Amino acid sequence: MKWIENNIGDLKGKTIIVTGGNSGLGYESSRLYTKYGATVILASRKESRGTKALNQIKQEFPKGNIELMLLDLGSKNSIEQFVANFKQKYNQLDILLNNAGIMAPPYESTTDGFESQIGVNYLGHFYLTGLLFPIIKKTKNARIINISSIAHRFGQIDLNTFVYQKENAYNKSKAYAQSKIANIFFTKELARRIEAHHLDTLVLSAHPGISRTNLFGPTSKFNLMMLISQNQYKGCLPGIRASIDPNAKSGEYYGPRGLFSFKGFPKKEHLKNWLIIRRFLQHFGNKVKSFFSLILKYKSDITTILI
Ligand SMILES: NC(=O)c1ccc[n+]([C@@H]2O[C@H](COP(=O)([O-])OP(=O)(O)OC[C@H]3O[C@@H](n4cnc5c(N)ncnc54)[C@H](OP(=O)(O)O)[C@@H]3O)[C@@H](O)[C@H]2O)c1
């Protein structure tokens, strides 16, 4: 059965933080959480962009409970300030949607000096979650959702380049994939530790398939991508499902149900399946490579025989 917006239900009484709430999936998630009655904190790194998004949502849902708080995940100070502001006003946090992210920019570092993708996509959210954890764990059945990506399938954690130093060559796609794997490992490990402490907090991860957002640049035309991608509204649903589905369990991973999980309505995914497929492709790829290098090695002999 399709999991659609109607499954969301009443969110009155829930307090929710959405990082990167001013754009793309974060915007759509903030919009839906507001629509269904939650108190939403739209976290944005830029005041102007945050205000614009906030006003749009308020215009659509004038009675909605939504407010803007500034948060730059590349800055330890900004994260601390955000948490202090939040704690001043709220004493519960039902859902923390760790959504903000950047993809494959040229090399740059965060205010704190980390390579920007690992810094924003993973380390910033790690620190934010840690600082908010005291309030999360005292909220009944709270959830932490980390937004990952299908890009995690193509990456691996390399401890030598995890935090890029000047001497490491920078590969922007590898750095993105690595940050998105880190989101999943963080989910799994935090879920394990929370369970070991018998807390009722759930931690899950989700991904939006391929969704047409500013992640691909504000002027992307998406001509060819239209076929394999979906709009940002549909892209936000896996994260929303992970955050509220009563049957979801800690450590699980949600994504679109279509071919290769590029698009479609959200479903639970099995991370192990991708590990098996990846191992198979690596193995198969190596066999193909050695076949062709053998051919190249004996090329002249083969040509002679064939002629
Ligand atoms: N779209 C896809 O196909 C796709 C696929 C896989 C995974 N994802 C993941 O989905 C998440 C949301 O991306 P999106 O597609 O919605 O892209 P988006 O429209 O570009 O939104 C990204 C959000 O993250 C914010 N952000 C960037 N750097 C930040 C920082 N230092 N501190 C705080 N916020 C920051 C952006 O703020 P500004 O507006 O100020 O830049 C924006 O609000 C990301 O984690 C991305 O990796 C997306």
Ligand as a Chemical Component Dictionary entry (heavy atoms), coordinates in Angstrom:
data_LIG
# 
_chem_comp.id                   LIG 
_chem_comp.type                 NON-POLYMER 
_chem_comp.pdbx_formal_charge   0 
_chem_comp.three_letter_code    LIG 
# 
loop_
_chem_comp_atom.comp_id 
_chem_comp_atom.atom_id 
_chem_comp_atom.alt_atom_id 
_chem_comp_atom.type_symbol 
_chem_comp_atom.charge 
_chem_comp_atom.model_Cartn_x 
_chem_comp_atom.model_Cartn_y 
_chem_comp_atom.model_Cartn_z 
_chem_comp_atom.pdbx_ordinal 
LIG N1  N1  N 0  17.775 16.447 -3.756 1  
LIG C1  C1  C 0  18.219 15.191 -3.858 2  
LIG O1  O1  O 0  18.075 14.512 -4.907 3  
LIG C2  C2  C 0  18.930 14.565 -2.711 4  
LIG C3  C3  C 0  19.383 13.247 -2.899 5  
LIG C4  C4  C 0  19.995 12.613 -1.833 6  
LIG C5  C5  C 0  20.131 13.245 -0.620 7  
LIG N2  N2  N 1  19.700 14.532 -0.463 8  
LIG C6  C6  C 0  19.898 15.162 0.840  9  
LIG O2  O2  O 0  18.734 15.859 1.213  10 
LIG C7  C7  C 0  19.082 16.919 2.096  11 
LIG C8  C8  C 0  18.357 18.192 1.695  12 
LIG O3  O3  O 0  18.840 18.633 0.438  13 
LIG P1  P1  P 0  17.896 19.312 -0.663 14 
LIG O4  O4  O 0  17.863 18.395 -1.808 15 
LIG O5  O5  O -1 16.635 19.757 -0.073 16 
LIG O6  O6  O 0  18.829 20.535 -1.088 17 
LIG P2  P2  P 0  18.657 22.114 -0.927 18 
LIG O7  O7  O 0  17.386 22.546 -1.522 19 
LIG O8  O8  O 0  19.924 22.673 -1.449 20 
LIG O9  O9  O 0  18.583 22.314 0.642  21 
LIG C9  C9  C 0  19.699 22.156 1.458  22 
LIG C10 C10 C 0  19.494 22.936 2.731  23 
LIG O10 O10 O 0  20.661 22.795 3.566  24 
LIG C11 C11 C 0  21.027 24.094 3.995  25 
LIG N3  N3  N 0  22.435 24.225 4.354  26 
LIG C12 C12 C 0  23.530 24.156 3.555  27 
LIG N4  N4  N 0  24.639 24.430 4.252  28 
LIG C13 C13 C 0  24.246 24.681 5.521  29 
LIG C14 C14 C 0  24.927 25.048 6.699  30 
LIG N5  N5  N 0  26.245 25.249 6.724  31 
LIG N6  N6  N 0  24.200 25.211 7.837  32 
LIG C15 C15 C 0  22.869 25.066 7.837  33 
LIG N7  N7  N 0  22.153 24.741 6.747  34 
LIG C16 C16 C 0  22.850 24.558 5.596  35 
LIG C17 C17 C 0  20.679 24.993 2.819  36 
LIG O11 O11 O 0  20.693 26.354 3.195  37 
LIG P3  P3  P 0  20.885 27.507 2.073  38 
LIG O12 O12 O 0  19.585 27.615 1.342  39 
LIG O13 O13 O 0  21.228 28.708 2.864  40 
LIG O14 O14 O 0  22.005 27.051 1.169  41 
LIG C18 C18 C 0  19.316 24.448 2.481  42 
LIG O15 O15 O 0  18.359 24.955 3.358  43 
LIG C19 C19 C 0  20.609 17.019 2.061  44 
LIG O16 O16 O 0  21.134 16.398 3.212  45 
LIG C20 C20 C 0  20.992 16.211 0.819  46 
LIG O17 O17 O 0  22.259 15.618 0.934  47 
LIG C21 C21 C 0  19.100 15.198 -1.489 48 
# 
loop_
_chem_comp_bond.comp_id 
_chem_comp_bond.atom_id_1 
_chem_comp_bond.atom_id_2 
_chem_comp_bond.value_order 
_chem_comp_bond.pdbx_ordinal 
LIG N1  C1  SING 1  
LIG C1  O1  DOUB 2  
LIG C1  C2  SING 3  
LIG C2  C3  SING 4  
LIG C2  C21 DOUB 5  
LIG C3  C4  DOUB 6  
LIG C4  C5  SING 7  
LIG C5  N2  DOUB 8  
LIG N2  C6  SING 9  
LIG N2  C21 SING 10 
LIG C6  O2  SING 11 
LIG C6  C20 SING 12 
LIG O2  C7  SING 13 
LIG C7  C8  SING 14 
LIG C7  C19 SING 15 
LIG C8  O3  SING 16 
LIG O3  P1  SING 17 
LIG P1  O4  DOUB 18 
LIG P1  O5  SING 19 
LIG P1  O6  SING 20 
LIG O6  P2  SING 21 
LIG P2  O7  DOUB 22 
LIG P2  O8  SING 23 
LIG P2  O9  SING 24 
LIG O9  C9  SING 25 
LIG C9  C10 SING 26 
LIG C10 O10 SING 27 
LIG C10 C18 SING 28 
LIG O10 C11 SING 29 
LIG C11 N3  SING 30 
LIG C11 C17 SING 31 
LIG N3  C12 SING 32 
LIG N3  C16 SING 33 
LIG C12 N4  DOUB 34 
LIG N4  C13 SING 35 
LIG C13 C14 SING 36 
LIG C13 C16 DOUB 37 
LIG C14 N5  SING 38 
LIG C14 N6  DOUB 39 
LIG N6  C15 SING 40 
LIG C15 N7  DOUB 41 
LIG N7  C16 SING 42 
LIG C17 O11 SING 43 
LIG C17 C18 SING 44 
LIG O11 P3  SING 45 
LIG P3  O12 DOUB 46 
LIG P3  O13 SING 47 
LIG P3  O14 SING 48 
LIG C18 O15 SING 49 
LIG C19 O16 SING 50 
LIG C19 C20 SING 51 
LIG C20 O17 SING 52 
# 
